[in-house]
């Protein structure tokens, strides 16, 4: 996998914070970015942020995105400086505020499409419930019995469809999903060759 796209992650956080009134809770932001990545990888064969996801009790968590949202010491100075130009800790606990306009130039057209899709389809939904529907998290559900439990998720699993009988906003034709999966596999194989 390529390196973490910190500018895209920071701008996506900023995008969702602004869409939600200028301040948003960490848990919701983690879910929104996961949903955007899920949309993008299924449709275009690549994630937006190139982060490592973990299945945790409250759903999927992108590791480096979590560091950004928490203004963690795990961030490099370059990442911290960039984040401070757009985001600040919110007045409420575990919240993030936007302090500058979103720099959409860091995104591709398909990245922006994914962010807009999430806003349009998940604005009034319970994000924890929504993210718990999907097979890439669900396969770990039984093992996530403590708040500290976590299991690394695989992007390959993002191509699976939920079997809960509910309407899936991520539904694609079998042909398009297979094509995206093949593009993902080819990109993964290419990145392995360059290591």
Secondary structure, DSSP 8 states (H G I E B T S, - for coil): -----HHHHHHHHHHHHHHTTSEEEHHHHHHHHHHHHHHHHHHHSS-SS---EEEETTEEEEHHHHHHHTT-TTS-HHHHHHHHTTEEE-SSTTEEEE-S---GGGS-HHHHHHHHHHHHHHTTS-HHHHHTTSHHHHTTGGG--STT-EEE--GGGGGS---SSS--TT---HHHHHHHHHHHHHHHHHHHHT-
